[in-house]
Amino acid sequence: MGEPLREDIRRHLIEDLAEEIWTLAEEGNHRRKDLEARTQIQAIGETLKEMTGDGLIDMRDDEVHLTAAGDVLALEIVRRHRLGETLFSLLFDLEEEEAETTACAFEHILSPQVTISVCTYLGHPPACPHGKRIPRGSCCGTFSLEMKPLVRRLADLSLGKEGAIVFMAPGSRSRLARLSGLGVVPGSKVRLVQKRPAVVLEIGATTVALDRVIADEIYVKPSDH
């Protein structure tokens, strides 16, 4: 029992640190001192040494860089974590801290097939509740909807159906500002009244017309869930 348990702990430490390195690199930072400052892993030196031996990272000039193999591992862990945050926030309405803690455990136990199922159920979200990008998976390219998704694109609602905006992935900050000015923000309840030539929705007593490209950047949770 001792060896399998020790191996599980080792794997979890490596996965957690790979995630930290990837997230830091996402911010354009590779400094080891900043990695050490933000991680809660106490045995960081030993874990970094193991990861170097496993060919997962390169350390040079006081910087830590993921190798190709390390990037594959980290990307999958980050994907599971952010999908987990999204699932727990939406489905179980957990508070942010509790959703984060649960997602940390969730990321280590999800199989590839279950990850695909969760992503599909959520409607292949591009971002987590914190607005951070969710790395795309093989299921996202085809946008397969074999199961009824919890979250879907605004324009995929049936005419007359209502839903709550969960998140948005606008192509620019100016577009996000414009949508916010129209009241199109996460948490708003909308009703779809037209799909062509423009997507038209009602938000309270206001009617808003959007281009299809912009509407496809808005994701809603249908009220029939």
Secondary structure by P-SEA (a helix, b strand, c coil): caaaaaaaaaaaaaaaaaaaaaaaaaaccccaaaaaacccccaaaaaaaaaaaaccccccccbbbbcaaaaaaaaaaaaaaaaaaaaaaccccccaaaaaaaaaaaaacccaaaaaaaaaaaccccccccccccccccccccccccccccccccccccccbbbbbcccccccaaaaaaaaaacccccbbbbbcccccbbbbbcccbbbbbcaaaaaabbbbbccc
